Amino acid sequence: MPSGDYDPETTEPEWQRRWVDQETYAYDEEAATDPNTVFSIDSPPPTVSGDLHMGHLYGFTLQDFVARFERMNGETTFFPFGYDDNGIASERLTEDELDIRHQDFERREFQRKCREVCANYEEQFTENIQGLGVSVDWNHTYQTIEPRVQRISQLSFVDLYEQGREYREKAPAIWCPECETAISQVETEDDEQDSHFHDIEFPVGSSDDDETFTISTTRPELLPACVAVFVHPDDDENQHLVGESAEIPLFGHEVPILADDGVDMETGSGIVMCCTFGDQNDIEWYQIHDLDLRVAIDESGHMTEVAGEYEGMHSEEAGEAIVEDLDDAGALLDRRAITHTVNVHERCGTSVEFLVTEQWYIEMLDRADEYLEAGREMEWFPEKMFTRYEHWIEGLQWDWLISRQRSSGIPFPVWYCADCDEEVIADKADLPVDPLSDDPPVDACPACGHDEFVPEDDVLDTWATSSLTPLINAGWDWDDEAGEFTMEHPELYRFDMRPQGHDIISFWLFHTVVKCYEHTGEVPFHETLINGMVLDENREAMSKSKGNVVLPKEVLAEYPVDAARFWAAGSAVGDDLPYNEKGLRAGEKLLQKLWNASKLVESLVGDAREDRPALAHEDLRELDRWLLAELDDLTETLTEQLENREFSKARDDLRGFFWHTFCDDYLEVAKTRVREAEDDDPAARYTLSVAHERFLTLFAPMLAHVTEELWQDMYAEERAGEDFDSIHLREWPEPLGVEADHEAGVAAMSVVGALRRYKSERGLPLNAEVDRVEVYGAGDLAAFADDIRGVMNVGDLAVLADEPEIESVVTGIDLDYAQVGPQYGERVGDIEAAIASEDYEIADGELRVAGETLGADLFEVERERRYSGEGELLQPEDAVVIVHDGE
């Protein structure tokens, strides 16, 4: 091994390059004939929209733990990588990067610019993911805009159309005025915003006595779109208005006053106006009561001709102008500040509108129960995340709107008859197609015979393609000759794992279940792995506006990649993980500890490939067998933890055993034995070599780089050619089957630890001789006596058959003041004084003091073990140690 400290700055990039160049993690298609021996991961294609962030580092590292473990655990592992460069995100990136607007370009020209911009970011993304040591198979990558994926996406559309699961309808849709496109329900989120309630006076249209009523609204700009006024049927005070008409202030048109139990009587005046459209209630009332359609706000968020003199104003500007004019007209009774929840587009944060447009939809609401049952078929890590999936389905109000009025995206393979509007769908064999440049598959309309067609110029929603990633990776396609759908890699499907963040359960996971269920009739995954978000050190979400964003490139400029991987395993799956340098420093220290321990092992064992003694387990000493037996137990525990995706438990258990049991205890014993024995103690050398080799393989999924470096130096087999014996292709350790006295070994290590502390507290060197030590512990502690005596330099070590007489002395009483104070009030002082003077009695679990009797839940007894015999009592957790030194 090289001398000096571990150098991750040199080592890590070298292994990252070699893993990629030699295709260490390539999917072995020849070996992948049995689905039961394949572990397939439907890894998330990150949105190509900027730098790698800490969420990427966290999420991909957790995925890599699974990939590396399953690969070592005997599975042929399929771990692809995708780039989501299709849709609004890549479009906005291109606009920002080139300072242009997509509306100013012909669609294909703008798409070409998107490809160029995204290509640069994808190259950077590849370098960044490789720089994390993620064991992706770079032979299996895809882009969500590439021709193969376009074909699959359009095949999905055609298949669902033929099944009758898609429809085109002119109806109210959720609209983003900033992005100027329809969006689906899943793309909206709630945002708390400051606003105002406006109390506006409405005249009753047919009233002869100038009767009026008040409506409270946060959106005065919708007054010109008002088509009805509603009163709750139980609203006795205003029931007389039902059947009358109302005159809209400033705009003058009259609308009917109707009754509906959807009115919230507790908000505002209890009388509400219905506008087409302000919210979901407006849409429902419009449909139920067959109301008029008055569209006052257009696709760009500006007022239409319906708004009269306010036409052309942006809706926010118009709202303020209308309020001023209402005030001037005496119709504004009050204006008060409020905070309320507003639906916004999650991409840009713009408040959404509801516009009547013609869009394509996938039916979902009729099968919500089936999608919920499909979710139950998957194993969820953590299980609690299923609740989010369940709640999303239970809250569905819309079918899936899949058309977008954007430039970047996959075209709908559809044309329309210019005369009768009949839909003409592309043939599956011709896909992918672009109706803007390709001809329809027929010369004349099959419905009316007309020979002119209008191409669909909308594009598919990003998630309509991203939801197909299992089918993309499995090579789903249409075999025209056989007349059926096929898969190039059927062994991959169902995929074993879907890893992703909890923030896109309703986006990616749900829509993937919908698409795959509709196309295959199967649930697409056996399990889900849902990670949380990365927070700042104060457990707040990272955001540029707060100035608390930490970038991976900044972290990795200061800390090794393996230290970041150690940190990433620091919380339970599904929980948010705070960024902290303490976790990174702990990881860095572990790397150095592993490096230094490895150097010591090599110095004691020699060349592990050639010099390891060939011994049977019965040739080992009791301490050797104990260590290997404990390592067997640890291996079984770690295997179960990694199978259950309990990375933080596995990390901490492995680190604790390696650092304390192996390095602090056994390695010190073995070092003394090897260096002082005439024959170099082959049993100790064998145990050191076997244990150390297993530690490297157990650490390998998490500490990918340092374990590879150590493995190559100490254990790798020599191979001809470019192929090399990577630790990450070794088999996961199976228990050795060693039997040992567990309790005695634990007691022995406890004795060694106690004697080490004894010397340290007195400033004695560890090799200082101790005259005599008496020990007592569970099991056959005598079998470990030679090792204890040798490593701690004990002149005479006696193992006692019986525990020495040790008195347990009460040293204090701790009161639970949260309960004692309220119960005893002024008597607390007397109770404290009696305890201080030791004037109390403990009997039958109760404390009798100052004339009161306190139950066991009100106090705790502090005790100390005291020894009155010769020597000094040490009190380790699992043994009794009495030291006689200098007597």
N, C-alpha and C positions, 0 to 999 in steps of 0.2 A: 504493500500500500504506500501511497505517497506520504511523505512526512508532513507534519504541520496540520493545521486545521483544515476542515472541509471547505472546499471552494465552490459553492453553488453557482457563482457568477460565470465560471467556465464550464462546469460539469453539466448544468441543466440545459443550456442551449445545444451542447454537443449531443446529448441523448435525444432531445426533441428532433433534431435533424436526422439522426440515425434511425429513429423509429419510423419517421416518414419515408426516408430514402429507401429503407429496406422493407417497407410495407409490413412492419411487425404486426399490425393489428388488422390485416386484410381478412375479409370474410372468406373462409375456405368453402367454396361452393361444392367441391367434390366430397367434402366430409359432411356437408349439410343435407343429407338425404332423409333424415328422420326428424320430423318437427319436435320430437321429444328431446333431442340433443341440441337443439338450436335455441339460443336466447336472443330474441329480436327486440330492439329498442326503437320506438318511434320518436326519435329525438326532435326537439322543437327547432324549426328553421327561424332563426332570429330575424327580426325586421331589419332590413338594410337601410338604416337611417342615421347612422352616426357611430360614435366610438363605443367600444366595449364598456359596459358599466359593471358595477359590483354585483348586480343581480345575475348577469351572465356568468361571472366568475363563480358565484355561489352555486347557481343551478347546474351549470355544466360540470362542475367538480363533483357534485353529488351523483350525477349521472355516471361519471367516470368511475366513482367508487363501485357502483353496481357492475358496470361493464368489466372492469378489471377483476372483480371478485368472481363473477359468473364465468369469465373466460378461464380463470385458474381453477374454478370448481368443476371443470369438465365440459362446459357448454361451448359450442361453436357460436361465437357472439357476432351479431350483426349490429353495428353501431355506425349509422350513416350521418351525413351532415347536409343540411339544406340552407338555402338563402331565400328569405321571403322578400322578393324584390318586385312584387306585383301589387299595385294598388295605391291608395292615397298616401301612405307613408313614403314610398319611393318617389311619388309624384311631387310631394311637398319638399322632399330633400332636393330634388332636381331644381325646383323653382327657387329654393333658397340658395343653392350652390351656384346657379347660373344667373340669378336675379332676373328671372323671366316668369311669365304666367302661361299656364298650359293652354288657356283660351286663345292665345295669340298664335298658335301653331296648328297646322293640320295634324291630325291625331298620330299618324305614323311617324311624322317628323319628330313630334314631341316624344313618342315612345323610344325612338332611336337615341335621343338625348338622355332619356332615363337609363337606357342600357349602359351608355358610356359612363354616366356618373356612378351607377350602382356597381359596375365592374371594378372601379377603383376601391370602393368601400368593401366589396366582397374579398378582394385580394388582401386588404388590411385585416378584415375579420378572420380570414384563414390564418394569417400569421399570428393574430392574437390568441385564437383558440389553440393552435399548435404550441404557443408560448405558455399555455397553462398545463401542458402535458396531457391533454385529453386524448384518450386512446381511440380516436375516430378512425374509421376506415376511409381514407381519402379517395379511394377508388369508387366509393358509392356516395356521390354528392349530387345535388340537384338544385335548380333554381325554379321558383314557382312561376316564372314567366317563360321558361325555355319551351321549345316546341313540343317535346315529349309530354311535359306537364300540361301544356295547353290542350293537347289531344285528350289527356285523361280528364281534365276539367270539363271540356266540351262533351266528352262521352257521358260524364255524370249528368250534365244538363239534359242530353238527349234521352238517356235512360229514364230519368225521373219524369220527363215530359211524356214519354211513351207509357209509363206506368200511371199517368194521370195525377202525379204528385206535384206538378207545377202548373201555374196559371198566370195569365197576364190580366191586370185589372186596373181600371181608372178609379181610384179611391183615395181617401186621405192617407197620407204617408208621412213619416217623420222626415223632416228636411233640415239640412244644415245650410243656413244662408251664407256662411263663410266659405265652405267647401263647394257650395252650389250642387249638392247631390242629395238624393234620398239615402237614408241610412236605416239600419235595422234597430230593433229594440235593444239588442245587446251592445250596440255602440253608443248608448246614452248612459249618463251617470248623473247622480244628484249632486248639486252644488249649492251650498248656502250662500245667498247673495243679499246685499242690501237693496231695499226697494221702498216703495211707498204704497200705502192704501189710500185710494181716492174715493171719498164719498161724493157720488154724483146724483143730482136730482133729475128724475125722469118724470115727465108729465104723463098722466093717463090719457091716452089719445081721445077717447070718446067722452071724457068727463066734462060736464057743463060747469062744474064748480072749481075748475083749476086744481083738481086733486093731483098730488104727486106722491112718489115713493122714492126711496133711496137705494142705490146699488153701490156696493163697495168693490173696487177692482184695483188690481195692481197693473193692469194693461189698458190704459185709456186709448192707446193707439188702435185697439181692436173695435172701438165703437162703430166705425163704418161697416164692420163685418158682422154686426149684431143681427141675428135673424129671429130671436125669440127671447122672452123673459120667463124664468121659471120660479114657481113658488112650491114649497113642500105641501103635500096634501094635509098634513097635520098642523100647518101654520094657520091657526084660527084668526090671528090678527090680520093676515093679508089674504085670506081665502077669498074675500070679495073681489079681489083683482082678477082672479082666474076667469077667463072668458073675455076679458077686456083687451085692449091693445095699448102698447106703450109707444111714445114718440121718442126717438133717439136724439138726445141733445146735440146741437150743432149740425147734425146731418139730416134731421127732419123726417126720415122714413119711419113708418109705423110697423111694429112687429107684434105678434100675438103673445098674450100672457097665458102660460100653460102651467099645469100641475105635474110634478114628477117627484118621486120619493128619493131621487138621487141628489136632491138639493141638501147641502150642509147648512142646517139651520143655525149652527153655532158660529159660523164665520160671517163677518161683516154684518149686513142687515138681515141676512137670511133670504134675501131675494137676489137671484143671480141672472146675468145675461148669458146667452149662448151665442158664441161667435163661430164662424166657420173659417179657421178652427183655432181655438186657443189651447185646448188640452184634450185628453182622452174623453172626458165627460161630454165635451162639445160634440165630438165625433159620434158617440153613442146616442146623444139626443137627436142629432141630425138624422141618423139612420132610423131611430125608433119613431120619431114624430114627423118624418118626411118633410124636413124643413128646406127652405131655400138655400142656395149656395151663393155666398158673397165673399169673394177672395180679395182681401185688402192689402196683403203683403205678398210680394212676388218672390221668385227663387233666390234673388240676391239680397233679400231683406229690405227692399224699398216698397213704398206705398204705391198701389195701383190706382187706376182711374176711379175705382169705387170710393176712394178717400177724398175725392173732390179737390179742393184747393191744396190739400197736403200731398197730392200725387208727386212722386219722384223723390220725396224725402226718405231718408233712412228711417226705419221704424222707431228707433230711439229718439231721433230728432223730432219726428212727427208726434211722438208721445208727449214730449215736453211742450210742443206748440199747441197741442190739443188741450193740455192742462191749463195753459195760459188763457186760451180762448174760452174755456169753460168758466174760469174764474171771472173773466171780463163779462161773461153772459150771466153771471150770478148762479150758475148751475153747479159750481164746485163748492160743496158744503164744508169739506175738511180734507186735509192732506197730512198724513202722519207716517213717520219712518217705521219700517219693519224689516225684519230679516226672514226670508222664506226660502224654501227649497225649490230650485229650478232645474229642469232637465237640460243638460248640455251635451254636446258632442264630445265624446272622450278624446278624440284626436286633437281638437283645437280649442275646446272649452267654450264654444259659442252656444248661446241658448238656441234650442231647436224650435222650429215652427212645424205646423201641421198643414200641408198643402195637398190639394187634389192633383195627383199626377198619375200617369200610366206607368206601372212598374210590373216586374216579374216577381213572383212569390213561390216559395216551397211550402206546401201544407205541412203544418206541424201540430197545430192545436188539437186535431182529431186523434193524434197518436201520442199525446203527452204521457199517458199512463204507460205505454209500451217503452218509451224512452226512459222513464223512471225505473221500470223493471230491468231494463238493459243495464242501467247504472248499478243496480243491486247485484248483478252478476259479476261485477269486477271487484277485485280486492283493492281496498283503498289504503294507502299509506300516506298520512295517518287516516284512520277510520273516520275521524270527525269531519273530514273534508267532504264526505258524501252529503252531509247536511247542506252544504253550499249548493251542490248540484241539485239536490232535492228542492231547495227553496227557489232556485232559479226557474225550474220547470213549473212549480206551483204558481209562480208569479207571471207566467207567460200570458200576454194579451194579444200578441200579433203573430201571424205566420211570418216566416223568414223572408224578408225582402232582400232579394239577391242582385238587383240591378243597380248600377251606379252611373251617374252622369259625369264621368271623368274621362281623361285621355289615357291614363296608364292602367292597363288591365287586360284581361282575356276577353275577347269579343264573344257576344252571344252568337251561336251559329244559326241565325234566324234572319229570314227575309219576310216582308209582308206584301201581299198583293196590293198594288197601287190603286186598285178599283174597289175591292171588297174587304181588304184588310185581313184576308186569310193568312194564317201563319204557315210558313214553309220552313221546315227544319232540315238541316244538312244531313246527308247520309253519313253513317258512322265511318264508313271506309274512307271518306274524304277528309276527315278531321286531322289536324286543326285547319280551320278556315277563318277568313276575315271577310265578312259580308261587304265591307267597304271596298274591297278590291277583288273578291272572288264572286263568281256567278252562282246563282241558286242552282239546286240539283234538278230543277224542272224548267222547261221552256215556257210553260203556260200554267196559270193558276189552276190547281185541281178542283177548285170550287166553282169558279166562274169563267175560266178560260182566258182571262186577261193575260197579256204577255209582258207587262211591266211590273217591276218589283221595287220596293223600298227597303234598303238594308237597315237592320237594327244597328244603331250607333252607340248604344249603351254597352258598358262592360260589366263583367261579373264582379260581385263583391269579393274582396280579398279572402274572406273566410270561406267562401264557396270553393276556393281552391285549397287553402291551407287545411281545410277539414278532410282532405283526401290523402293526407300524408301516408297513412298505412297502405293505401292502395297504390300510391305513387311508388313507395319503396318496395312493395311486393310485385310491381310490374303488371298491374291490372290493365287489361286491354280487351278490345273486341276482335274476335277471330271471325272475319267476314265469311270465310269459306265454311267454317263449322257452324256459324250462326249463333255464337255464344260468347260470353265473357270468359276470359282466362287469366291466369296469373303466371308470370315468368318464374316467381319464387313462391310457390304455394306453401312451402315449409315455414315461411315467415309469418303467415297469417293464420290465426289471430296473433297479433304482436304480444310479446310477453309483458312489455312495460311501456306505459306512456308517462314520461317525466315532464313536468311543467310547473309554472308558478300558480299559486292559488288565485291570482288576480285574473286569470283567463280561463277559469273553469267554465264560465258561461259563454265565452267566445269559442275557444279552440276545442276543449274537451267535449262540450255538449254538441257542438256542430259536427264534430267528427263522429260521435255516436250516431247522430241523425243520418249523416250521409252513408256511413258504412253499413248501418242497419238496413237502410233502404236498398242499398245495392247488393248486399250479400246475405241479409237476413241474420247476420251474426253480430255479436258485440265485438268491437275491434281489438280489445285489450284484455289480458288476464289480470293485470294490476295497473294501478296508477301510483306515481310517486309525486306528491305535491309538495313543493318547497315554498317557504315563506319569502318575505322580502328582506333586503338588507337595510337596516336602519343606521342612523348615526349613533354616536356614543351616548346620546341622551334619549335614545329609543324613539327618535322622531324620523319620519320619512325624509329621505334625501331629496332635495330639490335645488335647482339653480337659484331660485328666488331667495331661498334661505341661506345660500352660500355654504351649505354643509355637504356638498357632493364630494365624494372621494372616488377617484378613478383608479381602476386596476393598474394602469401603467405607472401611476405614482406609487402605489403600494409595492409593485414588483421591482421598482427601481431601488427600493430600500430593503426589501425582504426576499428571501428565496421563495420560489414557486411552491416548494413543498411546505414551507411555513404557512403560506396562504391556504394550501390544501388542508393542513392541520386545523387552521382556524375555521375553515368552511364546515368541518365536522363538529362544530361546537354547540349546535342546538338540535333539539328533536326535530325530525322531519315535519314540515308544515308550520313550524313556529318561525316567527321573524327572528333574524340574527343581527344583533347590533355589531357594527364595526368597532373593533377595539384593538389597539396595538399590543395589549397585554397578551391576547391570544396568539398574535403573530410572533411575539418574542418567545412565548412558551414553545411554539413550534420550532423556532430557530434553535432554541436550547436543546430540544429533543434531537434535532439533526446532529448537532455537535456531540451530544451524549452517545448517540448511536455510532457515530464515526469513531470517537475515542474508545468506546467499548470494543468496537471491531478491531481497532489497532492492537488493543491489549490481547484480545482473543487470538489474533494472528501471531502475536509474539509468543504466546504460550503454546499454541497448537502447531504452528508451522504452516506448511502448505496444506490447506484443508482438503485439496483435491487428491493429494498423494499420501499425506502423513497421518490421516485420521486412523487411530487404532481400530482394528476389527474386533469388537468385544460383544458378548452377549449381555443381556440385561442382568443376569445373575453374577456377572463379573464386576458389576459396579458396586460402589459403596452405597450405604443407605441414603446419604444425602444426595448422591447423584440420581438414584432412582426417584427420590422424592421430587427433585426439581423437574425431571422429565414427566413424572406423573402429574404434577401441578400444571405443567405446560400442556399436557393432554387435556386436562379439564378446561384450561383457558382456550385451547383451540376449539373445543366443542362449544364453548360459550360464544366465542367470536363468530363461529360459523352460523349459529342460530341468530345472533344479533344482526349480522350482515344479511341473512336471508329475510329478516324482519325489518330491514332498512333502519336499524337503530345505530346509526353511525356514531353518534356522540358517546353512547355507552361503549361501543367497541373501541373507539379511540381511547377513552379514559381507562378502560380496563387493561388494554394492551400496554399503554404507556406506563400505568402504575406497576404492573407486574414486571415489565422490562426494567424500569428505572430502579425500583426498590428491591424486589425479590431477586432479580438476576444480578443487576449491577452492584447494588449496595451490599447484598448478602452473599449470594452464591459465588459471584465472580471473585470476591475478596478471599473466600475460603479456597476456591480452586487455584487462585494465583499462589497462595502460600503453599498449597500441596504440590503444585507442579515445580515451583522453584526450589523447594526444600527436599523433595523426594529424590532418591538416588536414580530411580528409573523414570523420572519425569512424570510419574503418576498417570499411566495411560487411561485409567478410569475417568480422571478429571478432564484430561485432554479430549477424550471421546465425548463426554457430556457437554463440555464447552462448545465443541464443534457442532454437534447435533442441535443443541439448543439455539446457538447463534444462527445457524442456517435457517431454522424454523422461524426465528424472530424476523429475519429478512423477508421471508415469504409472507408472513402475517402482516408485516408493515407495508408490503408492496402496493396494495390498492390505494393506500392513502399517501404514503411517502414515495412516490413513483420514481423520482430521480436518484435519490441517495441510495435506495435499495438496489437499483440497477447497477450503480457504480460499484457498490460493495460486492454485489454478486459476481460481477465480471472479474473483479480482482481476486476473489477468494474461492468461488465455487463453480463458475461456469465451465462447461465442457468445451474443449478445443474442437472447433469445427472448420472444415475446409471451405473456401469460397467466402462469399459475402454474408452468408447466413450466420447468425450468431445465436447463442443460447441465452435468450432473454429470460430474466426472472419472471416477467409478466406472462410467459407462456409455460411456466412450470405448473405442476399440479398443486392445488391447495392442500396443505398438510392434513393427513389423516392421523388420528391418535396412534401413538406407538404401542399402546397397550401395556405400559409399565405400571406395576403395582408397587405401592409404598405406603408407609404409615403416615397419613396426612397430618394428623394431630401432632405427632411427635416432631415432624419436620417443621410445622408452624411454630411449635414451642422452641425448637432449636434456633430458628431464625430470630425468634423473639429474644432469646438469650444473647445471641450475637449482637443484636441491636442495642440491648440494654448495656452490655459491656462497652460497646463503642461509645455510647453517650456518657457512661461513667468516666471513661478516659478523657473524652473531649471536655467535659465540665471541669475536670481537674487540670487541664492543660497538659495531659500526658500524651506522648506519641502513641499511635495505635499498636506499635510493636513493644510497648513497655510491658514488662512481665507483671502478672498478678499472681500473688502467692497461692491463694486457694479460693476456689469458687464452689459453692453448693447450689445445685439446681434441682427444681422439681417441676414436672410438667406432664401433660397427657401423653399416652402412648409410650413406646419404647424409646425414651429419650437417650438411654445409654448407647444406642446404636449410632448416635450423632456426636458422642462425647469427643472422639478423636478430632473431628473437624472443628468443634468449638474450641477445644484446647489449642489446636495448632494455629488457627487464624487469630485468636485473641491472646495468644502467648500466656496461657494459664499454666502455672506450675502443677497444681493439683486440682483436678475437676472431679467432684463427687456428685453422682446422681442419687438423690434421696428417694427412698421407697415411699415415705410418707411426707405429707406437706408439713412444714414447720408450723409451730403455734404462732399464729399471727392474729392480733386482736384488731377488730374493726371498731374504731373509736369515732363517736359523734363529735364533729368539730364545729357544727353550726346548724342553724335552722333558717331556711329561706321561706319567707311568707309570700303568698300570692296576694299582693296588696290590692289588686283589682277586685278581688272578692272579699278579702279580710276588711278593707277599709269601709265599704258600705255596710257590712254586717255588724261590725263591732264599734265603729265610730270612735268615741272618746276613749274606749277601752284599749285601743291599739297601742298607745303609749305604755300602759301597764304591761301589756303582753310583751312588747319589745324589751322593757326593763327586766322582766322575769327571765326572758330568754338570754339576755346579756349576762345575768348573774347565775345562769345555768340552773335556775329554779323551775324546772319543768319535768314532765314525765311523758314518755312515749309508750303507749300500751294499746294493743289491739289495733294498731294502725292509726291511732288518734293521738293528738297532742293536747295534753292537759297542762294548762298554764294560766296563772293569774286568775284562778277560779273559773276559767272557761275551758270548753272542750272543742278543739278544732278538728274537723274531718280531714281525711287523707288528701282531699283535693285542694286544701287550703295551704299546704306547706310541703316543702321537700327537705329531706335530711341530708346534710353534708357529712360524709364519712371519710375516714383515712385509715389505711391499714398500717398498724404499728407492730414492730418486732422488737422484743426485749432481750433476745438472745445475743450471742456473740456474733460479730460481723455486722456489715451494713446491708440492709434490705434494699434491693432494687425492685421496682414494680412494673415490669413489662406486662403487656396485656395478656399473654398466653402462657406465662410461666412464673415461677418464683425463683429469684436469684439472690443469693447471699454472698457477699464478697468479704474475704478475709485477706487484707493486704497490709503488710508491714507489721503484723502482730508478733 
